[in-house]
């Protein structure tokens, strides 16, 4: 498995056991998720997507809510699941672009 798949799996496990996570672990996962989404989007050269930017802002809002102690378990769980979904979708796009690029190189 790749690092991306391992991270998605970590997010899903954390979402399923969110009530057992301390605030620092919640913040670490949310922060890593937002950074991973931004990094993957930039590496893929994707244009600015309002829906992706809104989702990243949602992750950052959850991070702030955790910092102030006002994030519910449900809010954190939803953010972790959304982060896992976004990272998974960006990974699929990256794999597809790599396959297309390889196919074009073979045809040349």
Long-range contacts (C-beta under 8 A, 24 or more apart in sequence): 2-91, 4-36, 4-87, 4-88, 4-91, 5-91, 7-32, 7-36, 7-87, 8-84, 8-87, 8-88, 8-91, 11-80, 11-81, 11-83, 11-84, 11-87, 12-80, 12-81, 12-84, 14-80, 15-76, 15-77, 15-80, 15-81, 15-84, 18-73, 18-76, 18-77, 18-80, 19-73, 21-76, 23-66, 23-67, 23-69, 26-66, 26-71, 26-76, 27-63, 27-66, 27-67, 29-80, 29-83, 30-59, 30-60, 30-62, 30-63, 30-66, 30-76, 30-79, 30-80, 30-83, 31-63, 33-59, 33-79, 33-80, 33-83, 33-84, 33-86, 33-87, 34-59, 34-60, 34-63, 34-83, 36-83, 36-87, 37-83, 37-86, 37-87, 37-90, 40-87, 40-90, 40-91, 40-94, 41-90, 43-94, 44-90, 44-93, 44-94, 44-97, 46-93, 52-86, 55-82, 55-86, 58-82, 59-83
